[in-house]
Amino acid sequence: MWMCVKNRTRLSAPRPRGGRRSMPRTEALLADFPKTWHLEGGTKVTVRPMGREDRAKVAAFFQSLPEGDLRALKDNVRDPWIIDQWVQQLNYDRVLPLLAEVDGRVIADASLHRRREGWRRHLGGVRVAVDPAYRQKGLASLLIDELIDIATREGLERLYAEIPGENAAAIETFRKRGFEEVARFERNLIDLAGTYHDLVVLHLDLAPLH
Ligand SMILES: CC(C)(COP(=O)(O)OP(=O)(O)OC[C@H]1O[C@@H](n2cnc3c(N)ncnc32)[C@H](O)[C@@H]1OP(=O)(O)O)[C@@H](O)C(=O)NCCC(=O)NCCS
């Protein structure tokens, strides 16, 4: 049987071992990617899940972020080893990274992080970073909304974001998507330069917690 595969992203993440499911749950929810969005100002953006072949593009995106942004990100994304780990361990059931591209260049990365087992299995973590040239055009909001939709369809009950306390832009972005600040832990983060920062935790409940 012939299938039309034009315009469809090849999802090259590995399948989980053990054969409990014929297809990872998250992968089954990604059939409608890639998607095309138009940002405020008209820029056309393509959004799709990251694949193994995106390693160089993703590394270039994070290399291009200004020094100050690195403080906002949990991992040292300028370390090629970190990106290698993301690519080698790609498993959409564990981490789902969405990439936004303009003319084939990555301009944003947003990801949903969760565990299928254990006492945090009802939670999902959300992270997002946008190229400075494309900020304040609604892109992070669109990406967060997309991840909220996927998380809801997956049956997650709560999303959380963890952000350095002085990162007003990120806190505001998540607040405007409905997240609420639930905790602030003093001097709970230490950046690459050795400076301490408060950690702000924001929650968005997707379903009533029983
Ligand atoms: C935080 C970040 C992701 C926001 O991306 P963005 O694409 O500019 O966000 P949006 O355009 O969707 O803006 C969302 C809302 O927050 C507001 N906002 C965004 N940046 C802002 C800023 N610097 N100051 C004030 N408000 C800001 C916008 O005005 C918008 O509000 P609106 O919906 O009423 O217009 C981006 O600044 C970034 O990549 N920062 C570095 C990485 C980071 O901090 N990530 C968060 C850690 S998970």
The ligand as a Gaussian input file, in Angstrom:
#p B3LYP/6-31G(d) Opt

LIG

0 1
 C       11.038000      33.380000      28.326000
 C       10.985000      33.223000      26.809000
 C       10.894000      31.740000      26.489000
 C        9.742000      33.971000      26.279000
 O        9.646000      33.710000      24.877000
 P        8.766000      34.639000      23.927000
 O        8.570000      33.903000      22.639000
 O        9.365000      35.987000      23.849000
 O        7.392000      34.723000      24.736000
 P        6.000000      35.252000      24.160000
 O        6.236000      36.158000      23.007000
 O        5.092000      34.093000      23.951000
 O        5.497000      36.130000      25.384000
 C        4.661000      35.609000      26.370000
 C        4.134000      36.708000      27.246000
 O        5.152000      37.100000      28.183000
 C        5.466000      38.471000      27.972000
 N        6.906000      38.649000      27.932000
 C        7.800000      37.900000      27.235000
 N        9.050000      38.412000      27.427000
 C        8.888000      39.481000      28.248000
 C        9.778000      40.416000      28.802000
 N       11.097000      40.383000      28.522000
 N        9.297000      41.368000      29.616000
 C        7.983000      41.444000      29.891000
 N        7.063000      40.568000      29.383000
 C        7.527000      39.621000      28.587000
 C        4.949000      38.834000      26.593000
 O        4.627000      40.196000      26.548000
 C        3.756000      37.947000      26.425000
 O        2.612000      38.538000      26.992000
 P        1.293000      38.767000      26.082000
 O        0.812000      37.373000      25.776000
 O        0.386000      39.530000      26.951000
 O        1.749000      39.487000      24.885000
 C       12.245000      33.844000      26.143000
 O       12.442000      35.135000      26.666000
 C       13.511000      33.017000      26.338000
 O       13.806000      32.136000      25.536000
 N       14.286000      33.283000      27.407000
 C       15.520000      32.539000      27.678000
 C       15.227000      31.108000      28.099000
 C       14.332000      31.068000      29.317000
 O       14.365000      31.910000      30.205000
 N       13.529000      30.008000      29.400000
 C       12.620000      29.781000      30.508000
 C       13.149000      28.718000      31.404000
 S       12.205000      27.242000      31.199000

